[in-house]
């Protein structure tokens, strides 16, 4: 089972590879990716607002969330909050660069609708946990494409912000739910919990003084009588 360190290493490798792929595609087709990365407060605000309708998935697909908890919960529960922020940012930036940036930007030269469909089917295929998860991911990809094309010029700021914030919320919920459902509370970076042994309680038998039982209510002890022969 993958742990925190393994998750962070794997994620760093995958997302760096995706970023390199985006740069390679852009170079091969003559696309300027930097023109799509124009920080804009208005675009960032649109991206934040766009997270709200996406969050409905957490409530309409609880079985899907449970599946993700089983798959990623043990590793995410070990992560500190800044690990989760880093994971979400790496996913949001690298995946948007590849799918909405390089692939969609390249395929737009053939047809805009074709570009959106193909790029986001590939985006969904990168999330093959279940068929439902694939469809939701592909749908989110189309949503991100719309965000990228809202302004007069394409800009990845809004989809990157929406993607990153949504992933961060998802990671936090998965980690929280795993800690709730696991046998014990799992502190960040300390999973599995240490095994503790409990010593069985021992009870000493009570020794009852028969003389005390014969003490009258007035507190005086009866005089001892000599044995009769």
C-alpha positions as protocol buffer text, in pm:
chain_id: "A"
residue {
  index: 1
  type: UNK
  ca { x: 0 y: 0 z: 0 }
}
residue {
  index: 2
  type: UNK
  ca { x: 137 y: 340 z: -100 }
}
residue {
  index: 3
  type: UNK
  ca { x: 232 y: 573 z: 181 }
}
residue {
  index: 4
  type: UNK
  ca { x: 276 y: 950 z: 201 }
}
residue {
  index: 5
  type: UNK
  ca { x: 629 y: 955 z: 68 }
}
residue {
  index: 6
  type: UNK
  ca { x: 544 y: 717 z: -214 }
}
residue {
  index: 7
  type: UNK
  ca { x: 239 y: 923 z: -310 }
}
residue {
  index: 8
  type: UNK
  ca { x: 437 y: 1248 z: -320 }
}
residue {
  index: 9
  type: UNK
  ca { x: 718 y: 1094 z: -524 }
}
residue {
  index: 10
  type: UNK
  ca { x: 480 y: 934 z: -772 }
}
residue {
  index: 11
  type: UNK
  ca { x: 276 y: 1252 z: -807 }
}
residue {
  index: 12
  type: UNK
  ca { x: 587 y: 1465 z: -861 }
}
residue {
  index: 13
  type: UNK
  ca { x: 712 y: 1227 z: -1132 }
}
residue {
  index: 14
  type: UNK
  ca { x: 374 y: 1206 z: -1311 }
}
residue {
  index: 15
  type: UNK
  ca { x: 303 y: 1579 z: -1303 }
}
residue {
  index: 16
  type: UNK
  ca { x: 654 y: 1674 z: -1412 }
}
residue {
  index: 17
  type: UNK
  ca { x: 619 y: 1426 z: -1699 }
}
residue {
  index: 18
  type: UNK
  ca { x: 285 y: 1582 z: -1797 }
}
residue {
  index: 19
  type: UNK
  ca { x: 437 y: 1929 z: -1793 }
}
residue {
  index: 20
  type: UNK
  ca { x: 726 y: 1809 z: -2010 }
}
residue {
  index: 21
  type: UNK
  ca { x: 474 y: 1649 z: -2248 }
}
residue {
  index: 22
  type: UNK
  ca { x: 283 y: 1977 z: -2274 }
}
residue {
  index: 23
  type: UNK
  ca { x: 605 y: 2166 z: -2356 }
}
residue {
  index: 24
  type: UNK
  ca { x: 702 y: 1902 z: -2613 }
}
residue {
  index: 25
  type: UNK
  ca { x: 364 y: 1909 z: -2790 }
}
residue {
  index: 26
  type: UNK
  ca { x: 365 y: 2289 z: -2793 }
}
residue {
  index: 27
  type: UNK
  ca { x: 716 y: 2293 z: -2938 }
}
residue {
  index: 28
  type: UNK
  ca { x: 630 y: 2037 z: -3209 }
}
residue {
  index: 29
  type: UNK
  ca { x: 319 y: 2222 z: -3328 }
}
residue {
  index: 30
  type: UNK
  ca { x: 455 y: 2574 z: -3279 }
}
residue {
  index: 31
  type: UNK
  ca { x: 220 y: 2670 z: -2994 }
}
residue {
  index: 32
  type: UNK
  ca { x: 314 y: 2938 z: -2741 }
}
residue {
  index: 33
  type: UNK
  ca { x: 200 y: 2807 z: -2402 }
}
residue {
  index: 34
  type: UNK
  ca { x: 314 y: 3119 z: -2219 }
}
residue {
  index: 35
  type: UNK
  ca { x: 46 y: 3318 z: -2400 }
}
residue {
  index: 36
  type: UNK
  ca { x: -214 y: 3104 z: -2220 }
}
residue {
  index: 37
  type: UNK
  ca { x: -68 y: 3174 z: -1876 }
}
residue {
  index: 38
  type: UNK
  ca { x: -166 y: 3532 z: -1809 }
}
residue {
  index: 39
  type: UNK
  ca { x: -243 y: 3585 z: -1438 }
}
residue {
  index: 40
  type: UNK
  ca { x: -565 y: 3784 z: -1410 }
}
residue {
  index: 41
  type: UNK
  ca { x: -755 y: 3856 z: -1085 }
}
residue {
  index: 42
  type: UNK
  ca { x: -1088 y: 3848 z: -1267 }
}
residue {
  index: 43
  type: UNK
  ca { x: -1010 y: 3512 z: -1425 }
}
residue {
  index: 44
  type: UNK
  ca { x: -896 y: 3379 z: -1087 }
}
residue {
  index: 45
  type: UNK
  ca { x: -1225 y: 3492 z: -929 }
}
residue {
  index: 46
  type: UNK
  ca { x: -1417 y: 3315 z: -1206 }
}
residue {
  index: 47
  type: UNK
  ca { x: -1219 y: 3001 z: -1135 }
}
residue {
  index: 48
  type: UNK
  ca { x: -1302 y: 3018 z: -763 }
}
residue {
  index: 49
  type: UNK
  ca { x: -1672 y: 3070 z: -833 }
}
residue {
  index: 50
  type: UNK
  ca { x: -1667 y: 2779 z: -1077 }
}
residue {
  index: 51
  type: UNK
  ca { x: -1578 y: 2537 z: -797 }
}
residue {
  index: 52
  type: UNK
  ca { x: -1922 y: 2571 z: -636 }
}
residue {
  index: 53
  type: UNK
  ca { x: -2126 y: 2380 z: -898 }
}
residue {
  index: 54
  type: UNK
  ca { x: -1850 y: 2119 z: -924 }
}
residue {
  index: 55
  type: UNK
  ca { x: -1881 y: 2046 z: -552 }
}
residue {
  index: 56
  type: UNK
  ca { x: -2227 y: 1895 z: -609 }
}
residue {
  index: 57
  type: UNK
  ca { x: -2046 y: 1575 z: -710 }
}
residue {
  index: 58
  type: UNK
  ca { x: -1944 y: 1519 z: -347 }
}
residue {
  index: 59
  type: UNK
  ca { x: -2312 y: 1483 z: -255 }
}
residue {
  index: 60
  type: UNK
  ca { x: -2467 y: 1309 z: -558 }
}
residue {
  index: 61
  type: UNK
  ca { x: -2202 y: 1037 z: -589 }
}
residue {
  index: 62
  type: UNK
  ca { x: -2118 y: 918 z: -235 }
}
residue {
  index: 63
  type: UNK
  ca { x: -2032 y: 567 z: -357 }
}
residue {
  index: 64
  type: UNK
  ca { x: -1772 y: 713 z: -589 }
}
residue {
  index: 65
  type: UNK
  ca { x: -1623 y: 914 z: -306 }
}
residue {
  index: 66
  type: UNK
  ca { x: -1609 y: 598 z: -92 }
}
residue {
  index: 67
  type: UNK
  ca { x: -1417 y: 425 z: -370 }
}
residue {
  index: 68
  type: UNK
  ca { x: -1165 y: 708 z: -382 }
}
residue {
  index: 69
  type: UNK
  ca { x: -1137 y: 696 z: -1 }
}
residue {
  index: 70
  type: UNK
  ca { x: -1049 y: 326 z: -20 }
}
residue {
  index: 71
  type: UNK
  ca { x: -794 y: 387 z: -295 }
}
residue {
  index: 72
  type: UNK
  ca { x: -620 y: 708 z: -184 }
}
residue {
  index: 73
  type: UNK
  ca { x: -736 y: 753 z: 174 }
}
residue {
  index: 74
  type: UNK
  ca { x: -447 y: 573 z: 349 }
}
residue {
  index: 75
  type: UNK
  ca { x: -184 y: 787 z: 174 }
}
residue {
  index: 76
  type: UNK
  ca { x: -373 y: 1117 z: 183 }
}
residue {
  index: 77
  type: UNK
  ca { x: -449 y: 1071 z: 553 }
}
residue {
  index: 78
  type: UNK
  ca { x: -76 y: 1074 z: 623 }
}
residue {
  index: 79
  type: UNK
  ca { x: -21 y: 1399 z: 433 }
}
residue {
  index: 80
  type: UNK
  ca { x: 14 y: 1735 z: 600 }
}
residue {
  index: 81
  type: UNK
  ca { x: -196 y: 2024 z: 474 }
}
residue {
  index: 82
  type: UNK
  ca { x: 87 y: 2169 z: 266 }
}
residue {
  index: 83
  type: UNK
  ca { x: 140 y: 1829 z: 100 }
}
residue {
  index: 84
  type: UNK
  ca { x: -222 y: 1839 z: -15 }
}
residue {
  index: 85
  type: UNK
  ca { x: -185 y: 2197 z: -140 }
}
residue {
  index: 86
  type: UNK
  ca { x: 123 y: 2096 z: -339 }
}
residue {
  index: 87
  type: UNK
  ca { x: -51 y: 1790 z: -485 }
}
residue {
  index: 88
  type: UNK
  ca { x: -355 y: 1993 z: -589 }
}
residue {
  index: 89
  type: UNK
  ca { x: -141 y: 2267 z: -745 }
}
residue {
  index: 90
  type: UNK
  ca { x: 74 y: 2019 z: -938 }
}
residue {
  index: 91
  type: UNK
  ca { x: -237 y: 1845 z: -1072 }
}
residue {
  index: 92
  type: UNK
  ca { x: -416 y: 2167 z: -1162 }
}
residue {
  index: 93
  type: UNK
  ca { x: -123 y: 2327 z: -1344 }
}
residue {
  index: 94
  type: UNK
  ca { x: 21 y: 2025 z: -1526 }
}
residue {
  index: 95
  type: UNK
  ca { x: -310 y: 1874 z: -1638 }
}
residue {
  index: 96
  type: UNK
  ca { x: -442 y: 2207 z: -1765 }
}
residue {
  index: 97
  type: UNK
  ca { x: -118 y: 2269 z: -1955 }
}
residue {
  index: 98
  type: UNK
  ca { x: -146 y: 1932 z: -2130 }
}
residue {
  index: 99
  type: UNK
  ca { x: -517 y: 1897 z: -2200 }
}
residue {
  index: 100
  type: UNK
  ca { x: -662 y: 2248 z: -2224 }
}
residue {
  index: 101
  type: UNK
  ca { x: -332 y: 2406 z: -2325 }
}
residue {
  index: 102
  type: UNK
  ca { x: -123 y: 2193 z: -2559 }
}
residue {
  index: 103
  type: UNK
  ca { x: -368 y: 1928 z: -2687 }
}
residue {
  index: 104
  type: UNK
  ca { x: -673 y: 2148 z: -2723 }
}
residue {
  index: 105
  type: UNK
  ca { x: -464 y: 2434 z: -2858 }
}
residue {
  index: 106
  type: UNK
  ca { x: -315 y: 2206 z: -3123 }
}
residue {
  index: 107
  type: UNK
  ca { x: -644 y: 2038 z: -3224 }
}
residue {
  index: 108
  type: UNK
  ca { x: -827 y: 2370 z: -3249 }
}
residue {
  index: 109
  type: UNK
  ca { x: -656 y: 2419 z: -3584 }
}
residue {
  index: 110
  type: UNK
  ca { x: -882 y: 2142 z: -3717 }
}
residue {
  index: 111
  type: UNK
  ca { x: -1207 y: 2218 z: -3534 }
}
residue {
  index: 112
  type: UNK
  ca { x: -1290 y: 2371 z: -3197 }
}
residue {
  index: 113
  type: UNK
  ca { x: -1558 y: 2117 z: -3103 }
}
residue {
  index: 114
  type: UNK
  ca { x: -1336 y: 1830 z: -3214 }
}
residue {
  index: 115
  type: UNK
  ca { x: -1053 y: 1971 z: -3003 }
}
residue {
  index: 116
  type: UNK
  ca { x: -1268 y: 1997 z: -2691 }
}
residue {
  index: 117
  type: UNK
  ca { x: -1414 y: 1646 z: -2729 }
}
residue {
  index: 118
  type: UNK
  ca { x: -1085 y: 1466 z: -2798 }
}
residue {
  index: 119
  type: UNK
  ca { x: -882 y: 1653 z: -2536 }
}
residue {
  index: 120
  type: UNK
  ca { x: -1136 y: 1586 z: -2264 }
}
residue {
  index: 121
  type: UNK
  ca { x: -1196 y: 1222 z: -2353 }
}
residue {
  index: 122
  type: UNK
  ca { x: -822 y: 1179 z: -2303 }
}
residue {
  index: 123
  type: UNK
  ca { x: -849 y: 1374 z: -1979 }
}
residue {
  index: 124
  type: UNK
  ca { x: -1125 y: 1138 z: -1861 }
}
residue {
  index: 125
  type: UNK
  ca { x: -914 y: 838 z: -1961 }
}
residue {
  index: 126
  type: UNK
  ca { x: -646 y: 960 z: -1721 }
}
residue {
  index: 127
  type: UNK
  ca { x: -895 y: 903 z: -1435 }
}
residue {
  index: 128
  type: UNK
  ca { x: -997 y: 538 z: -1492 }
}
residue {
  index: 129
  type: UNK
  ca { x: -1110 y: 449 z: -1138 }
}
residue {
  index: 130
  type: UNK
  ca { x: -1462 y: 363 z: -1258 }
}
residue {
  index: 131
  type: UNK
  ca { x: -1671 y: 434 z: -1568 }
}
residue {
  index: 132
  type: UNK
  ca { x: -1866 y: 692 z: -1368 }
}
residue {
  index: 133
  type: UNK
  ca { x: -1544 y: 859 z: -1258 }
}
residue {
  index: 134
  type: UNK
  ca { x: -1425 y: 867 z: -1620 }
}
residue {
  index: 135
  type: UNK
  ca { x: -1749 y: 1034 z: -1733 }
}
residue {
  index: 136
  type: UNK
  ca { x: -1739 y: 1289 z: -1451 }
}
residue {
  index: 137
  type: UNK
  ca { x: -1374 y: 1372 z: -1522 }
}
residue {
  index: 138
  type: UNK
  ca { x: -1446 y: 1413 z: -1894 }
}
residue {
  index: 139
  type: UNK
  ca { x: -1742 y: 1638 z: -1810 }
}
residue {
  index: 140
  type: UNK
  ca { x: -1526 y: 1847 z: -1580 }
}
residue {
  index: 141
  type: UNK
  ca { x: -1272 y: 1871 z: -1862 }
}
residue {
  index: 142
  type: UNK
  ca { x: -1535 y: 2022 z: -2092 }
}
residue {
  index: 143
  type: UNK
  ca { x: -1624 y: 2261 z: -1811 }
}
residue {
  index: 144
  type: UNK
  ca { x: -1258 y: 2365 z: -1781 }
}
residue {
  index: 145
  type: UNK
  ca { x: -1244 y: 2416 z: -2159 }
}
residue {
  index: 146
  type: UNK
  ca { x: -1539 y: 2654 z: -2137 }
}
residue {
  index: 147
  type: UNK
  ca { x: -1364 y: 2847 z: -1859 }
}
residue {
  index: 148
  type: UNK
  ca { x: -1049 y: 2873 z: -2072 }
}
residue {
  index: 149
  type: UNK
  ca { x: -1246 y: 3022 z: -2361 }
}
residue {
  index: 150
  type: UNK
  ca { x: -1469 y: 3268 z: -2176 }
}
residue {
  index: 151
  type: UNK
  ca { x: -1264 y: 3579 z: -2252 }
}
residue {
  index: 152
  type: UNK
  ca { x: -1170 y: 3735 z: -2584 }
}
residue {
  index: 153
  type: UNK
  ca { x: -846 y: 3535 z: -2573 }
}
residue {
  index: 154
  type: UNK
  ca { x: -783 y: 3189 z: -2434 }
}
residue {
  index: 155
  type: UNK
  ca { x: -646 y: 3195 z: -2080 }
}
residue {
  index: 156
  type: UNK
  ca { x: -577 y: 2901 z: -1849 }
}
residue {
  index: 157
  type: UNK
  ca { x: -596 y: 3102 z: -1527 }
}
residue {
  index: 158
  type: UNK
  ca { x: -963 y: 3023 z: -1452 }
}
residue {
  index: 159
  type: UNK
  ca { x: -942 y: 2647 z: -1523 }
}
residue {
  index: 160
  type: UNK
  ca { x: -615 y: 2615 z: -1330 }
}
residue {
  index: 161
  type: UNK
  ca { x: -766 y: 2786 z: -1024 }
}
residue {
  index: 162
  type: UNK
  ca { x: -1090 y: 2584 z: -1044 }
}
residue {
  index: 163
  type: UNK
  ca { x: -904 y: 2257 z: -1097 }
}
residue {
  index: 164
  type: UNK
  ca { x: -659 y: 2320 z: -814 }
}
residue {
  index: 165
  type: UNK
  ca { x: -917 y: 2430 z: -557 }
}
residue {
  index: 166
  type: UNK
  ca { x: -1153 y: 2144 z: -645 }
}
residue {
  index: 167
  type: UNK
  ca { x: -874 y: 1888 z: -609 }
}
residue {
  index: 168
  type: UNK
  ca { x: -765 y: 2039 z: -278 }
}
residue {
  index: 169
  type: UNK
  ca { x: -1120 y: 2016 z: -138 }
}
residue {
  index: 170
  type: UNK
  ca { x: -1143 y: 1658 z: -261 }
}
residue {
  index: 171
  type: UNK
  ca { x: -810 y: 1560 z: -103 }
}
residue {
  index: 172
  type: UNK
  ca { x: -909 y: 1714 z: 230 }
}
residue {
  index: 173
  type: UNK
  ca { x: -1245 y: 1534 z: 231 }
}
residue {
  index: 174
  type: UNK
  ca { x: -1092 y: 1199 z: 137 }
}
residue {
  index: 175
  type: UNK
  ca { x: -828 y: 1229 z: 412 }
}
residue {
  index: 176
  type: UNK
  ca { x: -1094 y: 1331 z: 666 }
}
residue {
  index: 177
  type: UNK
  ca { x: -1331 y: 1049 z: 573 }
}
residue {
  index: 178
  type: UNK
  ca { x: -1056 y: 789 z: 589 }
}
residue {
  index: 179
  type: UNK
  ca { x: -958 y: 900 z: 937 }
}
residue {
  index: 180
  type: UNK
  ca { x: -1321 y: 877 z: 1045 }
}
residue {
  index: 181
  type: UNK
  ca { x: -1375 y: 527 z: 908 }
}
residue {
  index: 182
  type: UNK
  ca { x: -1038 y: 378 z: 1006 }
}
residue {
  index: 183
  type: UNK
  ca { x: -1001 y: 181 z: 1328 }
}
residue {
  index: 184
  type: UNK
  ca { x: -837 y: 474 z: 1502 }
}
residue {
  index: 185
  type: UNK
  ca { x: -747 y: 834 z: 1438 }
}
residue {
  index: 186
  type: UNK
  ca { x: -463 y: 856 z: 1189 }
}
residue {
  index: 187
  type: UNK
  ca { x: -237 y: 1152 z: 1252 }
}
residue {
  index: 188
  type: UNK
  ca { x: -69 y: 1306 z: 947 }
}
residue {
  index: 189
  type: UNK
  ca { x: 243 y: 1112 z: 846 }
}
residue {
  index: 190
  type: UNK
  ca { x: 179 y: 853 z: 1118 }
}
residue {
  index: 191
  type: UNK
  ca { x: -22 y: 580 z: 945 }
}
residue {
  index: 192
  type: UNK
  ca { x: -82 y: 299 z: 1035 }
}
residue {
  index: 193
  type: UNK
  ca { x: -143 y: 373 z: 1401 }
}
residue {
  index: 194
  type: UNK
  ca { x: 95 y: 217 z: 1648 }
}
residue {
  index: 195
  type: UNK
  ca { x: -24 y: -104 z: 1803 }
}
residue {
  index: 196
  type: UNK
  ca { x: -92 y: -80 z: 2171 }
}
residue {
  index: 197
  type: UNK
  ca { x: -130 y: -365 z: 2414 }
}
residue {
  index: 198
  type: UNK
  ca { x: -360 y: -349 z: 2709 }
}
residue {
  index: 199
  type: UNK
  ca { x: -288 y: -542 z: 3023 }
}
residue {
  index: 200
  type: UNK
  ca { x: -588 y: -730 z: 3161 }
}
residue {
  index: 201
  type: UNK
  ca { x: -713 y: -578 z: 3479 }
}
residue {
  index: 202
  type: UNK
  ca { x: -655 y: -783 z: 3790 }
}
residue {
  index: 203
  type: UNK
  ca { x: -895 y: -780 z: 4079 }
}
residue {
  index: 204
  type: UNK
  ca { x: -785 y: -867 z: 4427 }
}
residue {
  index: 205
  type: UNK
  ca { x: -1039 y: -1070 z: 4621 }
}
residue {
  index: 206
  type: UNK
  ca { x: -1184 y: -875 z: 4906 }
}
residue {
  index: 207
  type: UNK
  ca { x: -1093 y: -1010 z: 5248 }
}
residue {
  index: 208
  type: UNK
  ca { x: -1382 y: -972 z: 5481 }
}
residue {
  index: 209
  type: UNK
  ca { x: -1326 y: -952 z: 5851 }
}
residue {
  index: 210
  type: UNK
  ca { x: -1587 y: -1170 z: 6015 }
}
residue {
  index: 211
  type: UNK
  ca { x: -1528 y: -990 z: 6341 }
}
residue {
  index: 212
  type: UNK
  ca { x: -1629 y: -664 z: 6179 }
}
residue {
  index: 213
  type: UNK
  ca { x: -1953 y: -822 z: 6065 }
}
residue {
  index: 214
  type: UNK
  ca { x: -2036 y: -913 z: 6425 }
}
residue {
  index: 215
  type: UNK
  ca { x: -1978 y: -563 z: 6561 }
}
residue {
  index: 216
  type: UNK
  ca { x: -2303 y: -428 z: 6705 }
}
residue {
  index: 217
  type: UNK
  ca { x: -2451 y: -103 z: 6587 }
}
residue {
  index: 218
  type: UNK
  ca { x: -2336 y: 79 z: 6907 }
}
residue {
  index: 219
  type: UNK
  ca { x: -1972 y: 17 z: 6808 }
}
residue {
  index: 220
  type: UNK
  ca { x: -1885 y: -208 z: 7111 }
}
residue {
  index: 221
  type: UNK
  ca { x: -1740 y: -550 z: 7063 }
}
residue {
  index: 222
  type: UNK
  ca { x: -1894 y: -847 z: 7251 }
}
residue {
  index: 223
  type: UNK
  ca { x: -1679 y: -1000 z: 7522 }
}
residue {
  index: 224
  type: UNK
  ca { x: -1519 y: -1326 z: 7430 }
}
residue {
  index: 225
  type: UNK
  ca { x: -1653 y: -1623 z: 7620 }
}
residue {
  index: 226
  type: UNK
  ca { x: -1432 y: -1907 z: 7736 }
}
residue {
  index: 227
  type: UNK
  ca { x: -1502 y: -2238 z: 7575 }
}
residue {
  index: 228
  type: UNK
  ca { x: -1741 y: -2462 z: 7758 }
}
residue {
  index: 229
  type: UNK
  ca { x: -1634 y: -2818 z: 7836 }
}
